[in-house]
Amino acid sequence: MSDSAIRIETSGGVGRLILDSPPLNVLTIPVIEQAIEALGRLEADAGVKVIAFQAGGDKAFSAGVDVADHTPEKMAHMLESFDTLCLGLHRSPKPTVAVVKRMALGGGCEVAACCDLVVASDQATFGQPEIKVGVFPILGVALFPAMLGAKAANEIILTGATYSAEEAQRLGLVNRVYADDSFDADAERYLTGLARNSGVVLRCTKKAILAGLGEGADEALRVAGEIYVDELMVTEDANEGLQAFLEKRRPVWKEA
């Protein structure tokens, strides 16, 4: 995909969707839309058994969704596109693996969590800092309780803390943690091992796993989205938090 913030590479049964917009790999609306298109291409590629979502650069997997896209004229489109990408990774007929070498914050953390598996460098960090700027992560609120358990989800979402890869593994966000100096090779072995399995068996197995989870994600996401748009984003504090972030200052909360 030329002239794009997203690159696709395929080899050995692994299709790589590479977010390549360094240094922070911010998820703007155009980047999200490119990622959705790339995911569809990898799903349609008969030679791809496993889809890896990874990032270029050496600073961030992704620092999250562009705060500037929270303006009234962009917000609905941004939320719809981001939900489509994350649920696409979650529901893809092929196993999806997030390969996280550095920070995965906000929307970047949600993208990683919505993949079936997460492998991380011991220098990677994870977190949902939205609460600190007066909002909450809709995907996290809707899906993390079922994915991680209520206590872990509450910890991550309500504190807005940043976690090391080892801490994220204990919370259930990460499957494997590898030493940074051997991470590329270790992650490649992990992906290659998955891709040695039968493609049709992988697809059938994931279909069965998703069927067992039920259809709760749609309703949870609908309710969280309604609260976000209709109740949260009309408050002074939500708008103050986002404006303070853009102006690089501490927010001054106005409501109790």
C-alpha positions in Angstrom: 0.0 0.0 0.0 2.0 3.0 -1.3 1.6 6.5 0.1 0.0 5.1 3.2 0.5 5.0 6.9 -0.2 1.3 6.7 2.1 -1.3 5.2 1.3 -5.0 4.4 3.9 -7.7 4.3 3.2 -11.5 3.9 5.5 -14.4 4.3 5.3 -18.0 5.6 1.5 -17.9 6.2 1.8 -14.7 8.3 0.2 -11.4 7.1 1.6 -8.3 8.7 -0.5 -5.2 9.1 2.1 -2.6 9.9 1.2 0.8 11.4 3.9 3.0 10.0 3.4 6.6 11.1 6.3 7.2 13.5 7.2 8.4 16.0 3.9 7.8 17.9 1.8 5.9 15.3 -1.2 8.0 16.2 -4.5 6.6 14.9 -6.0 9.4 12.9 -9.2 8.8 11.0 -7.4 8.2 7.7 -4.9 5.8 9.3 -7.8 3.9 10.9 -9.6 3.6 7.6 -6.4 2.4 5.9 -6.0 -0.2 8.6 -9.5 -1.5 8.1 -8.9 -1.8 4.3 -5.6 -3.6 5.0 -7.2 -6.0 7.4 -9.8 -6.9 4.7 -7.0 -7.6 2.2 -5.2 -9.9 4.6 -8.4 -11.7 5.4 -9.1 -12.3 1.7 -5.5 -13.6 1.0 -5.7 -17.4 0.9 -2.0 -17.6 1.7 -2.4 -15.8 5.1 -3.2 -18.0 8.1 -2.3 -15.6 10.9 -2.6 -11.8 10.9 0.0 -9.8 12.9 -0.8 -6.2 13.8 2.5 -4.4 14.5 4.2 -1.0 14.2 7.1 0.7 12.6 9.5 2.9 14.4 11.2 2.3 17.8 9.1 4.6 20.1 5.5 3.4 20.1 3.2 0.6 19.0 0.6 3.4 19.1 -0.1 6.3 21.4 -3.7 6.0 20.5 -6.5 7.8 18.7 -5.9 11.4 17.6 -7.4 13.7 20.3 -8.0 16.3 17.6 -10.6 13.9 16.1 -12.8 14.4 19.1 -14.3 17.6 17.6 -18.1 17.5 17.2 -17.9 17.3 13.4 -15.4 14.4 13.5 -16.2 12.4 16.7 -19.1 10.2 15.4 -17.0 9.2 12.3 -13.9 8.5 14.4 -15.7 6.4 16.9 -17.5 4.3 14.2 -14.2 3.8 12.3 -12.3 2.8 15.4 -15.0 0.4 16.6 -14.9 -1.2 13.1 -11.2 -1.7 13.3 -11.1 -3.1 16.8 -14.1 -5.4 16.4 -12.7 -6.4 13.0 -9.5 -7.6 14.7 -11.6 -9.3 17.4 -13.9 -11.1 15.0 -11.6 -11.7 12.1 -12.0 -15.2 10.8 -8.2 -15.6 11.1 -6.2 -15.4 14.4 -4.9 -11.9 15.1 -1.7 -11.2 17.1 -0.6 -7.8 18.4 3.2 -7.5 18.3 4.0 -4.7 20.8 7.6 -3.5 21.1 7.0 -0.2 22.8 4.2 1.9 24.3 0.5 0.9 23.6 -1.6 3.6 25.2 -5.2 4.6 24.8 -6.6 3.4 21.5 -3.3 1.6 20.9 -3.9 -0.5 24.0 -7.5 -1.2 22.9 -6.2 -2.3 19.4 -3.8 -4.7 21.0 -6.3 -6.0 23.5 -8.8 -6.7 20.7 -6.3 -9.0 19.0 -6.6 -12.7 19.9 -3.1 -12.8 21.3 -0.5 -10.2 22.4 3.3 -10.7 22.5 5.3 -7.8 24.0 8.8 -6.7 24.5 9.9 -6.3 28.2 10.3 -2.6 27.3 6.6 -2.3 26.1 4.1 -0.3 28.2 0.3 -0.5 28.3 -2.4 1.8 29.6 -5.7 3.6 29.2 -5.0 7.1 30.4 -8.3 8.5 29.1 -9.7 9.1 32.6 -7.0 11.6 33.2 -8.2 13.8 30.3 -11.8 13.6 31.3 -13.1 10.8 29.1 -13.2 7.0 29.1 -12.1 4.3 26.6 -15.3 3.0 25.0 -13.9 -0.3 23.8 -12.2 -0.8 27.1 -15.3 -0.2 29.1 -17.4 -2.4 26.8 -15.0 -5.4 26.4 -12.3 -5.5 29.1 -14.6 -6.8 31.9 -15.4 -9.9 29.8 -11.8 -10.2 28.5 -9.9 -9.6 31.7 -12.4 -9.8 34.6 -14.0 -6.9 36.4 -11.3 -6.2 38.9 -8.5 -6.0 36.3 -10.7 -3.9 33.9 -11.6 -1.5 36.7 -7.9 -1.1 37.7 -6.8 -0.3 34.1 -9.7 2.0 33.2 -10.3 3.9 36.5 -6.7 4.6 37.5 -5.4 5.5 34.0 -2.1 4.0 35.1 0.7 2.8 32.8 1.8 -0.8 33.2 5.0 -2.6 32.2 4.7 -5.6 30.0 5.1 -7.9 33.0 2.3 -6.1 34.9 0.1 -6.2 31.8 0.7 -9.9 31.5 -0.5 -10.4 35.1 -3.6 -8.4 34.4 -4.4 -10.6 31.4 -3.6 -8.1 28.6 -0.5 -9.8 27.4 0.2 -13.5 26.6 4.0 -13.6 26.2 6.8 -11.2 27.2 10.2 -11.5 25.5 13.5 -9.7 26.2 13.9 -6.6 24.1 17.2 -7.5 22.7 15.8 -10.8 21.2 12.2 -9.6 20.7 12.1 -9.5 16.9 13.4 -13.1 16.7 11.2 -14.4 19.5 8.1 -12.8 18.1 8.8 -14.1 14.7 9.2 -17.7 16.1 5.9 -17.3 17.9 4.1 -16.2 14.7 5.8 -18.9 12.6 4.7 -21.5 15.2 1.1 -20.4 14.9 1.3 -20.4 11.1 2.5 -24.0 11.1 -1.0 -25.0 12.0 -3.7 -25.8 9.4 -5.3 -22.5 8.2 -8.8 -24.1 8.0 -8.4 -25.6 11.5 -7.3 -22.2 12.9 -10.3 -20.5 11.3 -12.8 -23.1 12.5 -11.3 -23.0 16.0 -11.5 -19.2 16.2 -15.1 -19.4 14.9 -16.0 -21.8 17.7 -14.3 -19.6 20.4 -16.2 -16.5 19.2 -19.5 -18.4 19.2 -18.8 -19.4 22.8 -18.4 -15.7 23.8 -21.9 -14.9 22.6 -23.1 -11.6 21.2 -22.6 -9.5 24.3 -20.0 -7.3 22.7 -22.4 -5.5 20.4 -24.8 -4.5 23.2 -22.0 -3.5 25.6 -20.4 -1.3 22.9 -23.7 0.3 22.0 -24.5 1.2 25.6 -20.9 2.5 26.3 -21.0 4.6 23.1 -24.3 6.1 24.0 -23.1 7.1 27.5 -19.9 8.5 26.0 -21.6 10.7 23.3 -24.9 11.6 25.1 -23.8 12.0 28.7 -20.0 12.4 28.9 -19.1 14.5 25.9 -21.7 17.2 26.8 -20.0 17.9 30.2 -17.7 20.8 30.8 -15.0 18.5 32.2 -14.8 16.2 29.2 -14.2 19.1 26.9 -11.8 20.7 29.4 -9.8 17.6 29.7 -9.4 17.2 25.9 -8.6 20.9 25.4 -6.0 20.8 28.2 -4.4 17.8 26.5 -4.1 19.6 23.2 -2.8 22.7 25.0 -0.3 20.6 26.9 -1.5 21.8 30.4 -3.1 20.2 33.4 -6.9 20.2 33.2 -8.9 22.3 35.7 -12.0 20.2 36.5 -15.1 22.3 36.9 -17.7 19.7 38.0 -17.9 17.6 41.1 
